[in-house]
Amino acid sequence: MSIIKSAFRVLRFGSAKNQLFSLESKTCRAFSVCNKLRQDASDANASKINFYVDENKEKGYAILKLNKGPVNSLNLEFLTELNIQLEKFEESKEIKGVILTSSIPNIFSAGLDIMEMYQIKQDRGSQFWTALQETWIKLYGSNKIYIAAINGHSPAGGCLLSISCDYRIMSKGPYKIGLNETLLGIKAPFWFRDTMINTIGYRETEKALQLGKLYSSEEALAVNLVDELADSKDLITKAEEQMSKWCAIPTVARELTKSSMRRDTLSKLIAQREADTQSFIEFTQRDSIQKSLRMYLESLKKPKKSSA
Ligand SMILES: CCCCCCCCC/C=C/C(=O)SCCNC(=O)CCNC(=O)[C@H](O)C(C)(C)COP(=O)(O)OP(=O)(O)OC[C@H]1O[C@@H](n2cnc3c(N)ncnc32)[C@H](O)[C@@H]1OP(=O)(O)O
């Protein structure tokens, strides 16, 4: 039911009531599958801790630290767990905001787990994509304040998580962030693209997406892909300072403003989730795409050059 609530939230100020009811039945179908997955995920991962949550109810915010080694790659089970947590935040009366970061040194998130796109059966592929859509809708469409404390590399899906937040602080250091999908031989989906456009503008996005550009932290700051840089040791303190500032803004006014800025972008995906999932399946099943993914995976697995 939560996604239906999200859809209502997203379209709350729109006039498209009929559209909303048709969305509601589509999302119901998609998420009967996800409810089962949620149960499976909580059973399967009972012994693994893929993220930590540190709630400070007195101050009104939480810190969510991604902890799925080695690189916080986003697979179906991880996304499903994250979605449950995001929903808990959304429903919390005490939590106004969340600092999203990682407990893995030098890695925020390596993005989507490439194994979820490589030689995957249609069923799993569509569950995976539906879960990713849900994560984005929950994050980008959240009423809460999300601040990304980007403590390391943040390519592709990692960048999407960051730009779905309200504010980004990145550690200074040899880290990269960006939508590098073309380097894997794939096209960034329209909602990745639109979130990027909303963050850094059309022209910069057009160049960045075609080139699969991974920005250094300084370059990211220069194009407003991140809002601030911090020394690694100060990252969380800076994020907490920023969070206090955002928490002090009158809540309803801030929520209404956020919603008005993001509603159109969200509605575009919500209106065509099934078609978007079909495109993902059709696209990733092409021989040429599988070949590109295989080569990319091989390049990742090559032994690293010795620095000596
Ligand atoms: C029309 C609609 C169309 C829709 C069409 C579909 C659109 C899809 C959109 C895609 C979005 C994405 O996010 S695609 C994912 C893009 N992500 C990336 O390109 C990141 C690739 N990774 C890296 O660059 C690096 O790993 C990096 C994150 C910097 C960390 O470097 P390190 O040296 O610290 O670590 P590594 O040794 O490289 O990695 C440790 C191990 O993790 C594995 N690993 C690294 N990244 C991984 C990943 N994303 N998925 C799986 N496994 C990964 C490596 O293979 C290693 O495995 P072992 O050797 O076995 O230990």
PDBQT file of the ligand as one rigid body, heavy atoms in Angstrom, charges set to zero:
ROOT
HETATM    1  C1  LIG A 401      15.399   1.815 -22.175  1.00  0.00    +0.000 C 
HETATM    2  C2  LIG A 401      15.827   1.564 -20.777  1.00  0.00    +0.000 C 
HETATM    3  C3  LIG A 401      17.126   0.893 -20.767  1.00  0.00    +0.000 C 
HETATM    4  C4  LIG A 401      17.607   0.579 -19.413  1.00  0.00    +0.000 C 
HETATM    5  C5  LIG A 401      18.968   0.020 -19.523  1.00  0.00    +0.000 C 
HETATM    6  C6  LIG A 401      19.569  -0.337 -18.195  1.00  0.00    +0.000 C 
HETATM    7  C7  LIG A 401      20.033   0.853 -17.459  1.00  0.00    +0.000 C 
HETATM    8  C8  LIG A 401      20.872   0.447 -16.289  1.00  0.00    +0.000 C 
HETATM    9  C9  LIG A 401      21.447   1.622 -15.580  1.00  0.00    +0.000 C 
HETATM   10  C10 LIG A 401      22.664   1.204 -14.878  1.00  0.00    +0.000 C 
HETATM   11  C11 LIG A 401      23.054   1.739 -13.772  1.00  0.00    +0.000 C 
HETATM   12  C12 LIG A 401      24.209   1.265 -13.009  1.00  0.00    +0.000 C 
HETATM   13  O1  LIG A 401      24.372   1.609 -11.879  1.00  0.00    +0.000 OA
HETATM   14  S1  LIG A 401      25.301   0.200 -13.748  1.00  0.00    +0.000 SA
HETATM   15  C13 LIG A 401      26.650  -0.029 -12.636  1.00  0.00    +0.000 C 
HETATM   16  C14 LIG A 401      27.732   0.978 -12.913  1.00  0.00    +0.000 C 
HETATM   17  N1  LIG A 401      28.735   0.865 -11.943  1.00  0.00    +0.000 N 
HETATM   18  C15 LIG A 401      30.028   0.973 -12.245  1.00  0.00    +0.000 C 
HETATM   19  O2  LIG A 401      30.388   1.188 -13.409  1.00  0.00    +0.000 OA
HETATM   20  C16 LIG A 401      31.000   0.793 -11.124  1.00  0.00    +0.000 C 
HETATM   21  C17 LIG A 401      31.974  -0.257 -11.395  1.00  0.00    +0.000 C 
HETATM   22  N2  LIG A 401      32.879  -0.392 -10.259  1.00  0.00    +0.000 N 
HETATM   23  C18 LIG A 401      33.944   0.377 -10.100  1.00  0.00    +0.000 C 
HETATM   24  O3  LIG A 401      34.232   1.299 -10.860  1.00  0.00    +0.000 OA
HETATM   25  C19 LIG A 401      34.825   0.060  -8.953  1.00  0.00    +0.000 C 
HETATM   26  O4  LIG A 401      34.488  -1.243  -8.462  1.00  0.00    +0.000 OA
HETATM   27  C20 LIG A 401      34.705   1.060  -7.791  1.00  0.00    +0.000 C 
HETATM   28  C21 LIG A 401      33.283   1.304  -7.367  1.00  0.00    +0.000 C 
HETATM   29  C22 LIG A 401      35.367   2.385  -8.187  1.00  0.00    +0.000 C 
HETATM   30  C23 LIG A 401      35.468   0.468  -6.570  1.00  0.00    +0.000 C 
HETATM   31  O5  LIG A 401      36.793   0.110  -6.936  1.00  0.00    +0.000 OA
HETATM   32  P1  LIG A 401      37.653  -0.814  -5.970  1.00  0.00    +0.000 P 
HETATM   33  O6  LIG A 401      38.992  -0.921  -6.602  1.00  0.00    +0.000 OA
HETATM   34  O7  LIG A 401      37.555  -0.332  -4.578  1.00  0.00    +0.000 OA
HETATM   35  O8  LIG A 401      36.893  -2.204  -5.975  1.00  0.00    +0.000 OA
HETATM   36  P2  LIG A 401      36.899  -3.320  -7.128  1.00  0.00    +0.000 P 
HETATM   37  O9  LIG A 401      38.041  -4.244  -6.887  1.00  0.00    +0.000 OA
HETATM   38  O10 LIG A 401      36.782  -2.689  -8.470  1.00  0.00    +0.000 OA
HETATM   39  O11 LIG A 401      35.517  -4.039  -6.826  1.00  0.00    +0.000 OA
HETATM   40  C24 LIG A 401      35.361  -4.972  -5.791  1.00  0.00    +0.000 C 
HETATM   41  C25 LIG A 401      34.491  -6.100  -6.287  1.00  0.00    +0.000 C 
HETATM   42  O12 LIG A 401      33.196  -5.600  -6.552  1.00  0.00    +0.000 OA
HETATM   43  C26 LIG A 401      32.831  -5.889  -7.906  1.00  0.00    +0.000 C 
HETATM   44  N3  LIG A 401      32.002  -4.784  -8.403  1.00  0.00    +0.000 N 
HETATM   45  C27 LIG A 401      32.322  -3.488  -8.485  1.00  0.00    +0.000 A 
HETATM   46  N4  LIG A 401      31.295  -2.759  -8.937  1.00  0.00    +0.000 NA
HETATM   47  C28 LIG A 401      30.288  -3.628  -9.165  1.00  0.00    +0.000 A 
HETATM   48  C29 LIG A 401      28.946  -3.492  -9.641  1.00  0.00    +0.000 A 
HETATM   49  N5  LIG A 401      28.420  -2.295  -9.972  1.00  0.00    +0.000 N 
HETATM   50  N6  LIG A 401      28.203  -4.615  -9.736  1.00  0.00    +0.000 NA
HETATM   51  C30 LIG A 401      28.703  -5.793  -9.399  1.00  0.00    +0.000 A 
HETATM   52  N7  LIG A 401      29.958  -6.006  -8.955  1.00  0.00    +0.000 NA
HETATM   53  C31 LIG A 401      30.743  -4.927  -8.825  1.00  0.00    +0.000 A 
HETATM   54  C32 LIG A 401      34.163  -5.997  -8.643  1.00  0.00    +0.000 C 
HETATM   55  O13 LIG A 401      34.018  -6.763  -9.826  1.00  0.00    +0.000 OA
HETATM   56  C33 LIG A 401      35.002  -6.701  -7.612  1.00  0.00    +0.000 C 
HETATM   57  O14 LIG A 401      34.652  -8.069  -7.617  1.00  0.00    +0.000 OA
HETATM   58  P3  LIG A 401      35.721  -9.198  -7.348  1.00  0.00    +0.000 P 
HETATM   59  O15 LIG A 401      36.817  -8.991  -8.343  1.00  0.00    +0.000 OA
HETATM   60  O16 LIG A 401      34.937 -10.471  -7.567  1.00  0.00    +0.000 OA
HETATM   61  O17 LIG A 401      36.143  -8.973  -5.929  1.00  0.00    +0.000 OA
ENDROOT
TORSDOF 0
